[in-house]
Amino acid sequence: MKKIFAFGIALMALVSCKMDFYPSDAMTSSQLKENPASAIYTTDGIYSLFKDNLPYKGQSSGEAGNEYVRHYFQLTESRGDNVTVSGYSEDPFTSPYRYEDVNYGKNKTYTWWMAYKIIYAANSNIDGLDPTISENPKQTSHLLGENYFFRAIAHFHMVTLFAMPYVCGRDNLGVPLRIGMDYSQTGRATVGEVYDAIVEDLKKAIEYMDAGTPRGDASYVSATAARALLSRVYLYMGEDENLKACKLLCDELIAKAPASVKSAYSVATLQDYPKATWSSPETIWCVHVVYPQDVYSANETIGAMYMCGEYSTNGWGEWYWSDELIELFNRYKNTDGTCADNRFQAYFLYKNNTGSILLNDGKETVCFPVKDKNGDFCTTAHVAGLTPDANGDYSFKYEDVNYKAEKTNVNGYTRYYINHDFTGGAFEDGKTPAYIRPDIDEGKEGWEFRGGLYLPYWNSKWGGQDGQVTVTSPVMLRWAEVFLNRAEASARLGSTQEAIDDVNLIRTRAGLPNDAMFTTANMAARGYDSALDMVLDERRMEFCFEGQRMFDVFRNKKTLDRRYVGYHPFTTIKYDDPRIALLIPADEVDSVEGYQQNPR
């Protein structure tokens, strides 16, 4: 038996210490046929696998932070352009964040192992469930659909993490495809074969769940969740027929969407959302984390990387908002100079661990990237206590040299640039972007940049549940994505007005004023050569820190621009860069003779 399947079978006898469910792979398909009522427990066990902290690779107990959802959201979000990391960390996210070639590390190996454990469990349930002979056919039908969904999403996560984007070619190496109980084939299927299998599984999930009885709130998957995920898969595939199929699915979903998801979301509504995602109309499916039994440690959650200091007694606070993401949100401001976007107001926090670092003195701080002398990344340079001149420019002295951050109109938006190269030639025009921020109290006792290098911008999007600022129930699918999936499909098919309509709905939800809405007449003046670029910026803001940005960029054959402050190479990454596909874990490659690793 090969490695990924040996892992699953070795743990079949485990009894869950966190839930009163059977382990999801504790029963064989033949046992399920003899006792089909047990499928409720084995299916609920799969839900647990997304959040469980299980021992693996010889461990006697689970290791802190080893959870599928935690690793998944770190592996996805850290590789985009929304977060900046403050330096090397003992947490294994550092190497994928830097696009380094590492084929070990618990984040990759545990995610791989757990995904195939989910697939194995779903296969066992699918093989053992038959609504036509069940005493409760509607219940059995829905359970069967749930398992098809789980098999689909696990394969989808694997092929998007460990293979090149679909747009780079259907014939590229994908991941092992496990459909059914025959595990004799251990090689990698092609990307196209894996995607085709995912589509078929989701169609079956929809069919069976449509015929079944839904279970509870958004903690459970549903036919709506299967349709939403299928719309995402079609979007990633991208050919015209798939984009049309994506639009049709979204049309069908939106016609039945809760009215509240089309209405304005106040700052308070957005702030409350992470506190109880499973009960919100916005959520289609989330991994419901029950506190405290499902939380190994509040320091080992997804939110722990975004928060610490006076906001939390837990957390590490090593991930911040990137400057470019902040600038995107700040294109539209209120009369008092604050960002007009409720999403930004709800989740952006600007303090450090000793209290407020801001001065109410009418002055400002200029920040800009500076090449680190000993590496390939950029740190934050800053000069506080500044006021603009009559032209709106900021003159300052840095390392005894006079400079000026000059106000510039870029596609109708205000940006600042310094006419000097501080970043080692990364920009063709030789200038360096500058960012005007609220004035910093540098004299405050105990205050410093995080690690002495980066200005900390905390993010509260991943916390607040049960009074814990680093705990939430991770959302896998929500209504905003359905609207913006349709918007992107429309844009790529040339239906510009339809794309604009969906984007404006999301912007209205975010509280933006009427003059921030797009029209076919003002789109170009605001810097958008295409409706697609407009949609991608909106997706970046709506889904920031939710693990979608990297995929949004690369599936559209765009270049990821990582030329901003952070502990990563100050560079760009093209959509066909082989480093996009994570290296297959060494345990898997070494266990199968002739196994093909991702090329470099």
C-alpha positions, 0 to 999 in steps of 0.5 A: 500500500502506497504512502498516502493510503497507508497513512489513512489505513493506519489511523482507521482505528483511531477514536476521535478525542474531540467529537462523539463521532466515529472517525470518518474512515473507521468503517469499511464500505461493506460495514456501511452497507450492513448498517447504513445509519452509521453513515451519519457518523462517518460523514460527520467525521469528515467534517471533523477532519477539516479541523482536527489536530491528528497525530501523523508520521509516528506522533503519539498525539497531534501537534499544535497548529496541524489542522487542514484548514489552518495550513490550507489558508496559510498556503494559499493566502501567503503566496498572493500579494495581500499580506506582508510577513515581518521576517523569518518564522518558526512556523513553516509558512515562510518557505511557501510565502517566499516561493522557495523550493522545499518539499517538506514541512508539516504544512505541506505534508499534513495538508497532502496527507489529510486531503487524501484521508478525506478522499479515502473516507468519502470513497468508503462512504460513497461505496457503502451508500445506496438511497434506493435500498435505504429506510430513509432515502432522502437522508441517505441521498443527501449524505451521499451528495455530501461525500461526493462534495468532499471528494471533489473539494479535496481533489480541487485543493490538491490540484490547485496547490500542487499542480500548475494552473489549468490555463497552463495546460490540461496535460500538465502533471496533476495529482493522484486521482482517487475515484472509488476503492481501487488504489492500485494506481499511484501515479499522477493524473493530468490536470485535465483529468483531475478537473474533469473528475471534480466536475463530475463529482460536483454534478453528482453531489448536486443531484443527490443533495437536491433529492435529499433532505438538507442538514442544519445550518451552514456548518453542513454542505448543501446543494447550494455549496456544491453549485457554488464550488462548481462555479468556482471550478468552471471559472478556474478552467476558463474556456468559454463553455465553462465560463457560460456554465459558471454564469448559469450556475450563478444565475440559478443561485442568485435567483434564490439567494437570501435578500440580505446578501444583496443589501448593505453590510454595515461596519458592525455587521462585518465586524460581527461576521467572523464571530458566528459565520455558521449562522450568517446568511452570507455563509454558504459553507464554513468549517464550524469550529466549536470553542474550546474543544476544537481549538488546540491553542488560540496561538495556533489558529489562522487568526493568530498570525494576523493579531497580537498585542493589546487586541489579544493575549494570544497570537503572533501578529506576523502577517500584515496588510500589504501597502498596495492593498491598503492603497487600493482600499483608500482610493475612496475616502470620507470627508474626514480622510478615513477610508469609505469602504466598510470592509476596510473599516471593519477589519483594519487595525493600526496599533501595537502591543503597548497601545495606540501609536498614532498622534492626533497632531495634524501631521503624517508619516511617510513610509517607503520600501528600502532594500535590505542590505543583507537580502533580497527583500525590502523593509519599511523606512519611515519619517514621521511628523510631516505636513504637505506643501502647497502642491501636496508633496512631502519633503523630508530628510532620510539618512541626512539626504533630502527627498520629496514624496511627490503627489501624482495622479495615477488613473484618477487616484492619488499616489506618491513617488520618491524620485530615487531608487531605494529598492535596487532597480525593481522599478523601471522608472527608478522611482520608489512608491511612498505611502502617506500614513497617520502620524506615528508617536515615535516617542511612545515608550516601548513602541517599535516597528514589528521586528524593528523593520515593519509597521504593523497593520493588524487584521481582525477578519479571522477572529472574534468568535466566543470572545477569542480574537484569534478564533473563527470558523473558517468560511470556505464558500460565501455569497459574495463569491457567487456574485463575483464569479458571475462578474468575472465570467461576464467580463471574460465573455465580453459582457461588460455591463453585467460585470459592472452590475455585479461589482457595483452590488458588492461595492454597495454592500461595502458601503461605498458612495454612489460616486464610487460606482463603475459605469462603462463611461468612467471605467477607463478614466479610473485606470481599467483597460478591461472589465476583467481588471476591475473585477479582479481588483474588487475580488482582491478587496472582498476576499483579502486574507481568504486564500483566493488572490493567488488563484485569481491572478494566475488563472487569468494569466496575469503577473503577481506583483510582489514589489512591496515591503515584506520578507519576500523577494521584491519581484514579480511572478508570472502565471506560468512560473513553475514555482506556483506548483508546490513541490510534492511532499518528499514522503510521497515522492520517495515512497513510489518508484519513478514518481514524478516531482514537479519540475523546477 
